[in-house]
């Protein structure tokens, strides 16, 4: 399940997993960078609903680490390194 903060600020579970893989980050690494618990990252990646501000913090941490998010546009959501 995706959470929306503002336009363009959603984060799909697969995007989180792909971004972590591209950056070589573990769940604990991303949790530390986003200021959330590792369980919160696991919940996001299982597709569970999270608070909007929590999703925004995780997305911001990934973007700060160098990830750009690609919208679905019919082909599924993705990520790339900046």
DSSP file (Angstrom, degrees, kcal/mol; ACC not computed):
  #  RESIDUE AA STRUCTURE BP1 BP2  ACC     N-H-->O    O-->H-N    N-H-->O    O-->H-N    TCO  KAPPA ALPHA  PHI   PSI    X-CA   Y-CA   Z-CA
    1    1 A X              0   0    0      0, 0.0     2,-0.3     0, 0.0    46,-0.1   0.000 360.0 360.0 360.0 137.8    0.0    0.0    0.0
    2    2 A X        -     0   0    0     10,-0.1     2,-0.4    47,-0.1    10,-0.1  -0.714 360.0-148.2 -98.9 149.4    1.3    3.4   -0.9
    3    3 A X        -     0   0    0      8,-0.4     8,-0.6    -2,-0.3     2,-0.5  -0.918  10.7-147.3-111.9 143.3    1.0    6.5    1.3
    4    4 A X        +     0   0    0     -2,-0.4     6,-0.1     1,-0.2     3,-0.1  -0.941  24.2 167.6-113.4 129.6    0.7   10.0   -0.3
    5    5 A X  S    S-     0   0    0      1,-0.6     2,-0.3    -2,-0.5    -1,-0.2   0.824  73.6 -30.0-100.5 -58.6    2.2   13.1    1.3
    6    6 A X  S >  S-     0   0    0      0, 0.0     3,-2.5     0, 0.0    -1,-0.6  -0.921  96.8 -49.5-148.7 172.4    1.9   15.5   -1.6
    7    7 A X  T 3  S+     0   0    0     -2,-0.3    -3,-0.0     1,-0.3     0, 0.0  -0.162 129.2  11.1 -51.3 130.3    2.0   15.1   -5.3
    8    8 A X  T 3  S+     0   0    0      1,-0.0    -1,-0.3    -3,-0.0    61,-0.1   0.547 101.5 103.6  81.3   7.6    5.0   13.0   -6.3
    9    9 A X    <   +     0   0    0     -3,-2.5     2,-0.2     2,-0.0    50,-0.1   0.066  45.1 117.8-112.2  24.9    5.8   12.0   -2.7
   10   10 A X        -     0   0    0     -6,-0.1     2,-0.4    -5,-0.1    -6,-0.2  -0.513  45.5-157.7 -87.7 162.7    4.5    8.4   -2.6
   11   11 A X        -     0   0    0     -8,-0.6    -8,-0.4    -2,-0.2     2,-0.2  -0.907   4.5-152.3-144.5 110.8    6.8    5.5   -2.0
   12   12 A X     >  -     0   0    0     -2,-0.4     4,-1.9   -10,-0.1     3,-0.5  -0.511  27.4-116.7 -80.5 150.6    5.9    1.9   -3.1
   13   13 A X  H  > S+     0   0    0      1,-0.2     4,-2.1     2,-0.2     5,-0.2   0.897 116.4  51.6 -53.1 -43.4    7.3   -1.0   -1.1
   14   14 A X  H  > S+     0   0    0      1,-0.2     4,-2.7     2,-0.2    -1,-0.2   0.828 105.5  56.0 -67.0 -30.0    9.2   -2.2   -4.2
   15   15 A X  H  > S+     0   0    0     -3,-0.5     4,-2.8     2,-0.2    -1,-0.2   0.906 106.7  49.9 -66.7 -40.2   10.8    1.2   -4.6
   16   16 A X  H  X S+     0   0    0     -4,-1.9     4,-2.5     2,-0.2    -2,-0.2   0.940 113.3  45.6 -62.2 -46.4   12.1    1.1   -1.1
   17   17 A X  H  X S+     0   0    0     -4,-2.1     4,-2.2     2,-0.2    -2,-0.2   0.921 115.0  47.1 -63.3 -44.4   13.6   -2.3   -1.6
   18   18 A X  H  X S+     0   0    0     -4,-2.7     4,-2.7     2,-0.2    -2,-0.2   0.908 112.4  50.0 -64.3 -41.7   15.1   -1.4   -5.0
   19   19 A X  H  X S+     0   0    0     -4,-2.8     4,-2.0     2,-0.2    -2,-0.2   0.924 110.7  49.0 -64.2 -44.5   16.5    1.9   -3.6
   20   20 A X  H  X>S+     0   0    0     -4,-2.5     5,-2.7    -5,-0.2     4,-1.0   0.920 112.6  48.7 -60.2 -43.0   18.1    0.1   -0.6
   21   21 A X  H ><5S+     0   0    0     -4,-2.2     3,-0.5     1,-0.2    -2,-0.2   0.922 110.2  50.6 -63.4 -44.5   19.6   -2.5   -3.0
   22   22 A X  H 3<5S+     0   0    0     -4,-2.7    -1,-0.2     1,-0.2    -2,-0.2   0.852 117.1  40.8 -61.8 -34.7   21.0    0.2   -5.3
   23   23 A X  H 3<5S-     0   0    0     -4,-2.0    -1,-0.2    -5,-0.2    -2,-0.2   0.551 109.2-121.6 -90.3  -9.1   22.6    2.1   -2.4
   24   24 A X  T <<5 +     0   0    0     -4,-1.0     2,-0.4    -3,-0.5    -3,-0.2   0.828  60.7 150.6  70.6  31.6   23.8   -1.1   -0.6
   25   25 A X      < -     0   0    0     -5,-2.7    -1,-0.2    -6,-0.2     2,-0.1  -0.772  37.0-145.1 -99.6 140.5   21.8   -0.2    2.5
   26   26 A X     >  -     0   0    0     -2,-0.4     4,-2.2     1,-0.1     5,-0.2  -0.429  36.3 -97.8 -87.6 173.3   20.3   -2.6    5.0
   27   27 A X  H  > S+     0   0    0      1,-0.2     4,-2.5     2,-0.2     5,-0.2   0.915 125.8  49.9 -58.3 -44.9   17.0   -2.1    6.8
   28   28 A X  H  > S+     0   0    0      2,-0.2     4,-2.5     1,-0.2    -1,-0.2   0.881 108.4  53.3 -63.9 -38.0   18.9   -0.8    9.8
   29   29 A X  H  > S+     0   0    0      2,-0.2     4,-2.2     1,-0.2    -1,-0.2   0.941 112.6  43.1 -62.1 -47.6   20.9    1.6    7.8
   30   30 A X  H  X S+     0   0    0     -4,-2.2     4,-2.3     2,-0.2    -2,-0.2   0.908 112.4  53.6 -65.6 -41.3   17.9    3.2    6.1
   31   31 A X  H  X>S+     0   0    0     -4,-2.5     5,-2.3    -5,-0.2     4,-1.2   0.928 109.8  47.9 -58.8 -45.3   16.0    3.3    9.4
   32   32 A X  H  <5S+     0   0    0     -4,-2.5     3,-0.4     1,-0.2    -1,-0.2   0.926 112.7  48.6 -61.2 -45.6   18.9    5.2   11.1
   33   33 A X  H  <5S+     0   0    0     -4,-2.2    -1,-0.2     1,-0.2    -2,-0.2   0.841 116.6  42.5 -64.5 -33.9   19.0    7.6    8.1
   34   34 A X  H  <5S-     0   0    0     -4,-2.3    -1,-0.2    -5,-0.2    -2,-0.2   0.574 109.4-120.3 -90.1 -10.4   15.3    8.2    8.2
   35   35 A X  T  <5S+     0   0    0     -4,-1.2     2,-0.2    -3,-0.4    -3,-0.2   0.838  75.5 111.0  74.0  32.7   15.0    8.4   12.0
   36   36 A X  S   <S-     0   0    0     -5,-2.3    -1,-0.3    -6,-0.2     2,-0.2  -0.766  72.7 -89.8-127.7 174.9   12.6    5.5   12.2
   37   37 A X    >>  -     0   0    0     -2,-0.2     4,-1.4     1,-0.1     3,-0.6  -0.517  31.9-117.5 -84.3 155.3   12.8    2.0   13.6
   38   38 A X  H 3> S+     0   0    0      1,-0.2     4,-2.3     2,-0.2     5,-0.2   0.854 116.9  60.2 -57.5 -33.9   13.9   -1.0   11.4
   39   39 A X  H 3> S+     0   0    0      1,-0.2     4,-2.5     2,-0.2    -1,-0.2   0.855  99.7  55.9 -62.4 -34.0   10.4   -2.5   12.0
   40   40 A X  H <> S+     0   0    0     -3,-0.6     4,-2.3     2,-0.2    -1,-0.2   0.911 107.4  48.1 -64.8 -41.8    8.9    0.6   10.3
   41   41 A X  H  X S+     0   0    0     -4,-1.4     4,-2.5     2,-0.2    -2,-0.2   0.931 112.0  50.0 -62.9 -44.7   11.0    0.0    7.2
   42   42 A X  H  X S+     0   0    0     -4,-2.3     4,-1.1     1,-0.2    -2,-0.2   0.900 109.8  51.0 -60.4 -41.4   10.0   -3.7    7.2
   43   43 A X  H  <>S+     0   0    0     -4,-2.5     5,-2.5     2,-0.2     3,-0.5   0.923 110.1  49.4 -62.9 -44.3    6.3   -2.7    7.6
   44   44 A X  H ><5S+     0   0    0     -4,-2.3     3,-1.5     1,-0.2    -2,-0.2   0.936 110.8  49.9 -57.8 -46.9    6.7   -0.3    4.6
   45   45 A X  H 3<5S+     0   0    0     -4,-2.5    -1,-0.2     1,-0.3    -2,-0.2   0.651 106.6  55.3 -73.2 -14.3    8.3   -3.0    2.5
   46   46 A X  T 3<5S-     0   0    0     -4,-1.1    -1,-0.3    -3,-0.5    -2,-0.2   0.490 121.0-109.5 -88.5  -6.1    5.5   -5.4    3.4
   47   47 A X  T < 5 +     0   0    0     -3,-1.5    -3,-0.2    -4,-0.5    -2,-0.1   0.614  65.7 151.7  89.7  13.2    3.0   -2.9    2.1
   48   48 A X      < -     0   0    0     -5,-2.5    -1,-0.3    -6,-0.2     2,-0.2  -0.466  52.7 -99.1 -76.4 151.1    1.5   -1.9    5.4
   49   49 A X        -     0   0    0     -2,-0.1     2,-0.3   -47,-0.0    -1,-0.1  -0.475  44.3-176.6 -70.9 136.4    0.0    1.6    5.9
   50   50 A X        -     0   0    0     -2,-0.2     2,-0.0   -49,-0.1   -10,-0.0  -0.855  36.3 -81.6-126.3 163.9    2.3    4.1    7.6
   51   51 A X     >  -     0   0    0     -2,-0.3     4,-2.2     1,-0.1     3,-0.4  -0.362  40.3-120.1 -63.4 146.3    1.8    7.7    8.6
   52   52 A X  H  > S+     0   0    0      1,-0.2     4,-2.2     2,-0.2     5,-0.1   0.890 113.2  51.0 -56.4 -43.9    2.3   10.2    5.8
   53   53 A X  H  > S+     0   0    0      1,-0.2     4,-1.8     2,-0.2    -1,-0.2   0.813 108.0  53.8 -68.7 -27.9    5.1   12.0    7.6
   54   54 A X  H  > S+     0   0    0     -3,-0.4     4,-2.0     2,-0.2    -2,-0.2   0.928 109.3  46.9 -69.1 -45.7    6.9    8.6    8.2
   55   55 A X  H  X S+     0   0    0     -4,-2.2     4,-2.7     1,-0.2     5,-0.2   0.904 111.3  52.8 -61.1 -41.5    6.8    7.7    4.5
   56   56 A X  H  X S+     0   0    0     -4,-2.2     4,-2.5    -5,-0.2    -1,-0.2   0.888 108.0  50.7 -62.4 -39.5    8.0   11.2    3.7
   57   57 A X  H  X S+     0   0    0     -4,-1.8     4,-2.0     2,-0.2    -1,-0.2   0.893 111.9  47.1 -66.1 -40.0   11.0   10.8    6.1
   58   58 A X  H  X S+     0   0    0     -4,-2.0     4,-2.1     2,-0.2    -2,-0.2   0.935 113.6  47.3 -67.2 -46.1   12.0    7.5    4.5
   59   59 A X  H  X S+     0   0    0     -4,-2.7     4,-2.6     1,-0.2    -2,-0.2   0.914 111.4  51.5 -61.3 -42.6   11.7    8.9    1.0
   60   60 A X  H  X S+     0   0    0     -4,-2.5     4,-2.6     1,-0.2    -1,-0.2   0.889 108.2  51.9 -62.7 -39.5   13.7   12.0    1.9
   61   61 A X  H  X S+     0   0    0     -4,-2.0     4,-1.3     2,-0.2    -1,-0.2   0.908 111.6  46.6 -63.9 -41.4   16.5    9.8    3.4
   62   62 A X  H  <>S+     0   0    0     -4,-2.1     5,-1.8     2,-0.2     4,-0.4   0.903 113.0  48.9 -67.5 -40.8   16.7    7.8    0.2
   63   63 A X  H ><5S+     0   0    0     -4,-2.6     3,-1.3     1,-0.2    -2,-0.2   0.900 109.1  52.8 -65.1 -40.2   16.7   10.9   -2.0
   64   64 A X  H 3<5S+     0   0    0     -4,-2.6    -1,-0.2     1,-0.3    -2,-0.2   0.799 105.3  56.2 -64.4 -28.0   19.4   12.5    0.2
   65   65 A X  T 3<5S-     0   0    0     -4,-1.3    -1,-0.3    -5,-0.2    -2,-0.2   0.535 132.7 -89.0 -82.4  -6.9   21.5    9.3   -0.4
   66   66 A X  T < 5S+     0   0    0     -3,-1.3    16,-3.1    -4,-0.4     2,-0.4   0.650  79.5 135.8 113.4  18.6   21.2    9.7   -4.1
   67   67 A X  E   < -A   81   0A   0     -5,-1.8     2,-0.4    14,-0.2    -1,-0.3  -0.807  33.8-161.5-100.1 138.3   18.1    7.9   -5.3
   68   68 A X  E     -A   80   0A   0     12,-3.6    12,-2.2    -2,-0.4     2,-0.3  -0.968  18.5-135.0-112.7 134.7   15.6    9.4   -7.8
   69   69 A X  E     -A   79   0A   0     -2,-0.4     2,-0.5    10,-0.2    10,-0.3  -0.716  10.6-151.9 -94.4 139.5   12.2    7.9   -7.9
   70   70 A X  E     -A   78   0A   0      8,-2.8     8,-2.2    -2,-0.3   -55,-0.0  -0.931  18.6-125.7-111.5 128.9   10.5    7.0  -11.2
   71   71 A X        -     0   0    0     -2,-0.5     4,-0.2     6,-0.2     8,-0.0  -0.223  25.5-108.3 -70.4 164.7    6.7    7.0  -11.4
   72   72 A X    >   +     0   0    0      5,-0.1     3,-2.7     2,-0.1     4,-0.3   0.931  41.8 173.9 -61.4 -51.1    4.8    4.0  -12.6
   73   73 A X  T 3  S-     0   0    0      1,-0.3    -1,-0.1     2,-0.2    -2,-0.0   0.826  81.4 -56.0  42.1  41.0    3.6    5.5  -16.0
   74   74 A X  T 3  S+     0   0    0      1,-0.1    -1,-0.3     0, 0.0    -2,-0.1   0.212 137.3  76.5  84.6 -16.8    2.2    2.1  -17.0
   75   75 A X  S <  S-     0   0    0     -3,-2.7    -2,-0.2     1,-0.2    -3,-0.1   0.369 105.6 -95.7-108.8   5.1    5.5    0.2  -16.4
   76   76 A X        -     0   0    0     -4,-0.3    -1,-0.2     2,-0.0     2,-0.0   0.128  50.2 -67.3  92.7 148.0    5.6    0.0  -12.7
   77   77 A X        +     0   0    0     -3,-0.1     2,-0.3     1,-0.0    -6,-0.2  -0.311  59.9 169.5 -69.4 153.7    7.4    2.3  -10.3
   78   78 A X  E     -A   70   0A   0     -8,-2.2    -8,-2.8     2,-0.0     2,-0.3  -0.853  23.4-133.8-149.6-175.8   11.1    2.3  -10.2
   79   79 A X  E     -A   69   0A   0     -2,-0.3     2,-0.3   -10,-0.3   -10,-0.2  -0.948  12.8-175.1-141.4 160.5   14.3    4.0   -9.0
   80   80 A X  E     -A   68   0A   0    -12,-2.2   -12,-3.6    -2,-0.3     2,-0.3  -0.973  32.8-104.1-150.1 158.6   17.6    5.2  -10.4
   81   81 A X  E      A   67   0A   0     -2,-0.3   -14,-0.2   -14,-0.2   -15,-0.1  -0.645 360.0 360.0 -83.4 142.5   20.7    6.7   -8.9
   82   82 A X              0   0    0    -16,-3.1   -15,-0.1    -2,-0.3    -1,-0.1   0.481 360.0 360.0 -73.6 360.0   21.2   10.4   -9.4
